[in-house]
Every structure is written in C-alpha cells, then in structure tokens.
Amino acid sequence: MAKKPENLSFEESLGELERIVADLEQGDISIDDALKQFERGINLVRNSQAKLEQAQQKVAILLKQDENAPLSPYAVEGE
C-alpha cells in the first residue's frame, strides 16, 4: 500500500510524481487508473508545496535572527 503523501519526504514525493507522469505519458493505463494516478499526483504536489513553504518560513526566520543577513523575495519558476 502506498504511503500517504504527508508521510513521504519531499524527495520521495518527487520520485513518485516522476513515475506517475511517466505512466500517464505512456497512455497504457485505463482511464480509471489514470484518474486515480492523477488524483494521487495532485495530493503529492500539494503536500510538496506545503513542505517547501515550511522550509521557506524556517529559512526566513533563521535569516531574520541575523540582522545583517538581507531577506530577498523568493521567485518561483514559471510565474
């Protein structure tokens, strides 16, 4: 049984997402299985985004503790 997305590390989520994308791109799976894989992928992405946001917040807090360390906006690729 697959682990819940919230129990996976960021790297594990990324690896599973890559596998899901490869499976969907091949097109050899039924529409029901493709839909289940897509739903799983969406959940993995959402959890990964939350983990990245938490990491960003931790970095911002750590940098804020050092008054000489400037904070700069985080630019997300593709936006």
Number of C-alpha atoms within 10 A of each C-alpha: 3 6 8 12 20 15 10 16 13 18 10 14 22 16 11 16 20 13 14 16 13 11 14 18 11 8 10 10 13 10 11 9 12 17 13 12 19 16 12 17 21 14 17 22 17 13 20 21 13 14 15 13 12 12 12 13 12 12 13 15 12 11 14 13 10 9 8 8 11 9 12 7 5 7 7 6 5 4 4
